[in-house]
Amino acid sequence: MIVFARYPRPGACKTRLIPALGPEGAANLHRHLTERTVRVLGESGLPATVAFTGEEASRFADWLGPDVVLVEQVDGGLTERLLACLNPASVIYFGADTPDLAPHHVEAAIAALERHDVVIGPAEDGGYYLIGMRRALPELLTDMPWSTDQVLPETLARLDRSGITPVMLEMLADCDRPEDLARWPGLAT
């Protein structure tokens, strides 16, 4: 299980939320969501890795605790960063911006990979909050229209062409834009 996280430095994370929260508020929200995601993953009982960027590993360890496995993100776009963490064995990628992610979502994803090649947690914005693969499928991560509402449809089309039927989990919402904050009124406080 891998969660991608940027160090919560004001002005460097959750930048689309800065107009609503300011640089400090956006960084604090990112800090909260990342801590929450790491905690939820930890409740699964399986090891989780934080693929980090924006600060030294020691700062992440100070922030998230010494028991968190850390791996530095490679330079490049999202495709390069995801591919660098792709294992030949099972992997589940998580974003750190899904406030409603709960342990039962993580458990369902893990269980799905015991019998299926791919599991997807679809996001309301047309992407996904998690994608898991029982074996490495780099074609699901290469040349994707990241950060658009076409990520999920393109992923499903690629899976269909490969003859793979994914397990689809409950749809959740990400907290990426100022209008998303209304869904979770206490989140930004």
VENUR-V551540 format. One record per pair of residues at least 24 apart in sequence whose C-alpha atoms are under 8 Angstrom apart, sorted by the first residue. I is the first residue (numbers start at 1). J is the second residue. If there is no record, write none. Layout:
i:I j:J
i:I j:J
This chain:
i:1 j:41
i:1 j:46
i:1 j:47
i:1 j:48
i:1 j:49
i:1 j:91
i:1 j:92
i:1 j:93
i:1 j:94
i:2 j:48
i:2 j:49
i:2 j:50
i:2 j:51
i:2 j:85
i:2 j:91
i:2 j:92
i:2 j:93
i:2 j:94
i:3 j:37
i:3 j:38
i:3 j:48
i:3 j:49
i:3 j:50
i:3 j:51
i:3 j:93
i:3 j:94
i:3 j:95
i:3 j:96
i:4 j:50
i:4 j:51
i:4 j:52
i:4 j:93
i:4 j:94
i:4 j:95
i:4 j:96
i:5 j:34
i:5 j:50
i:5 j:51
i:5 j:52
i:5 j:53
i:5 j:95
i:5 j:96
i:6 j:52
i:6 j:53
i:6 j:54
i:6 j:55
i:7 j:31
i:7 j:52
i:7 j:53
i:7 j:54
i:7 j:55
i:7 j:60
i:9 j:54
i:14 j:176
i:16 j:176
i:16 j:177
i:16 j:178
i:17 j:176
i:17 j:177
i:17 j:178
i:19 j:178
i:20 j:178
i:21 j:188
i:25 j:188
i:28 j:188
i:29 j:187
i:29 j:188
i:30 j:96
i:30 j:97
i:33 j:96
i:33 j:97
i:33 j:98
i:33 j:99
i:34 j:96
i:34 j:97
i:35 j:64
i:36 j:99
i:37 j:96
i:37 j:97
i:37 j:98
i:37 j:101
i:40 j:101
i:40 j:102
i:40 j:103
i:40 j:106
i:41 j:103
i:41 j:106
i:43 j:103
i:44 j:103
i:44 j:106
i:44 j:107
i:78 j:146
i:79 j:141
i:79 j:142
i:79 j:143
i:79 j:144
i:82 j:141
i:83 j:138
i:83 j:141
i:86 j:136
i:86 j:138
i:87 j:135
i:87 j:136
i:88 j:135
i:88 j:136
i:89 j:134
i:89 j:135
i:89 j:136
i:90 j:132
i:90 j:133
i:90 j:134
i:90 j:135
i:90 j:136
i:91 j:132
i:91 j:133
i:91 j:134
i:91 j:135
i:91 j:136
i:92 j:130
i:92 j:131
i:92 j:132
i:92 j:133
i:93 j:130
i:93 j:131
i:93 j:132
i:94 j:129
i:94 j:130
i:94 j:131
i:95 j:129
i:95 j:130
i:97 j:129
i:97 j:174
i:97 j:175
i:97 j:176
i:98 j:129
i:98 j:172
i:98 j:173
i:98 j:174
i:98 j:175
i:99 j:173
i:99 j:174
i:99 j:175
i:100 j:172
i:100 j:173
i:101 j:172
i:105 j:169
i:105 j:170
i:108 j:169
i:109 j:169
i:112 j:167
i:116 j:166
i:116 j:167
i:117 j:164
i:117 j:165
i:117 j:166
i:118 j:164
i:118 j:165
i:118 j:166
i:118 j:167
i:119 j:166
i:119 j:167
i:119 j:168
i:119 j:169
i:120 j:166
i:120 j:167
i:120 j:168
i:120 j:169
i:121 j:168
i:121 j:169
i:121 j:170
i:121 j:171
i:121 j:172
i:122 j:152
i:122 j:168
i:122 j:169
i:122 j:170
i:122 j:171
i:122 j:172
i:123 j:171
i:123 j:172
i:123 j:173
i:123 j:174
i:124 j:171
i:124 j:172
i:124 j:173
i:124 j:174
i:125 j:149
i:125 j:173
i:125 j:174
i:126 j:150
i:126 j:151
i:126 j:152
i:126 j:153
i:127 j:151
i:127 j:152
i:128 j:152
i:129 j:172
i:129 j:174
